[in-house]
Amino acid sequence: MKKAAKFHIRKGDTAIVIAGNDKGKKGKVLEVITSKNRAIVEGVNMITKHVKPSANNPEGGIERTEAPIHISNVMVVDPSSGEPTKVGRKLNDQGKLQRFSKKSGELIKNG
């Protein structure tokens, strides 16, 4: 059985897009799709989807929603400066791995 990959980004992080049409946009990571190396970031890579009328939505219409973006085009935002930063891992006092910002050395809190 293949082990799930560890990514520099997690659900709940604040991330910035570093490449593509939405370069420079910041948003909260809503989901990380490890099997496809993609992440869904709030307000980034918006697509329009035509929805047929149904029992739940009798009007139908056009929905705007976020599409996944490749994980290599997204970086974690430094908690102190608000700039993109690389992420490192180090052991804390309890022997657990903690993520930290390589730019400022500050710990990155989840969600």
C-alpha positions in Angstrom: 0.0 0.0 0.0 1.4 3.4 -1.0 1.7 6.0 1.8 0.1 9.4 1.2 2.6 12.1 0.2 3.5 14.9 2.7 3.0 18.3 1.3 4.2 21.7 2.4 0.6 22.9 2.5 -2.3 21.7 4.5 -6.1 22.3 4.8 -6.7 25.5 6.7 -3.4 27.2 5.8 -3.3 30.7 4.3 -1.6 30.3 0.9 -0.5 32.6 -2.0 -0.4 31.7 -5.7 3.1 32.1 -7.1 2.4 31.2 -10.7 -0.4 31.2 -13.3 -3.4 33.5 -14.1 -4.1 34.1 -10.4 -0.5 34.9 -9.4 -0.4 37.0 -6.2 -3.9 36.1 -4.9 -4.1 34.9 -1.3 -6.7 32.6 0.2 -7.4 29.8 2.7 -6.7 26.2 1.6 -10.1 24.4 1.5 -8.9 21.0 0.4 -5.6 19.2 -0.6 -6.0 16.4 -3.1 -2.9 14.3 -2.5 -3.6 11.7 -5.3 -3.5 14.5 -8.0 -1.0 16.9 -6.3 -3.6 19.6 -6.3 -5.1 22.1 -3.8 -8.3 24.1 -3.8 -7.7 27.6 -2.5 -10.6 30.0 -1.6 -11.2 32.6 -4.3 -8.5 31.3 -6.7 -8.9 29.6 -10.1 -12.6 30.4 -10.3 -14.6 28.5 -12.9 -18.2 28.8 -14.1 -20.3 25.7 -14.1 -23.7 25.4 -15.8 -26.2 23.6 -13.4 -29.3 21.9 -14.7 -32.5 22.4 -12.7 -33.1 19.8 -10.1 -35.4 19.1 -7.1 -32.8 20.9 -4.8 -32.2 23.7 -7.2 -35.3 24.3 -9.4 -33.9 27.4 -11.0 -30.6 25.8 -12.2 -28.3 28.5 -13.6 -24.6 29.3 -13.5 -22.4 28.6 -10.4 -19.0 30.0 -9.8 -16.7 27.7 -7.9 -13.0 27.1 -7.2 -11.1 24.6 -9.3 -8.0 22.7 -8.1 -4.6 24.3 -8.7 -1.3 22.4 -8.8 0.4 22.3 -5.5 3.7 23.6 -7.0 2.0 26.9 -7.8 1.0 27.6 -4.2 3.1 28.6 -1.2 2.3 29.0 2.5 2.1 32.6 3.8 4.5 33.6 6.6 2.4 34.2 9.8 4.4 37.3 10.8 5.2 39.1 7.5 2.4 37.9 5.2 4.9 37.0 2.5 5.4 33.5 0.8 7.8 31.2 2.7 9.2 27.8 2.5 8.2 25.3 5.2 10.5 23.3 7.4 9.7 20.6 10.1 11.4 20.3 13.5 10.8 18.2 16.6 9.2 20.0 19.5 9.5 19.2 23.2 6.9 16.4 23.1 8.7 14.7 20.2 6.1 15.7 17.5 7.0 17.3 14.2 6.1 21.0 14.0 6.0 23.0 10.8 7.8 26.4 10.9 8.4 29.2 8.5 11.9 29.2 7.0 11.7 33.0 6.5 10.9 34.0 10.1 11.4 30.8 12.1 7.9 31.2 13.5 5.7 28.1 14.0 2.8 27.6 11.5 -0.5 26.9 13.3 -3.0 24.6 11.6 -6.4 26.0 10.5 
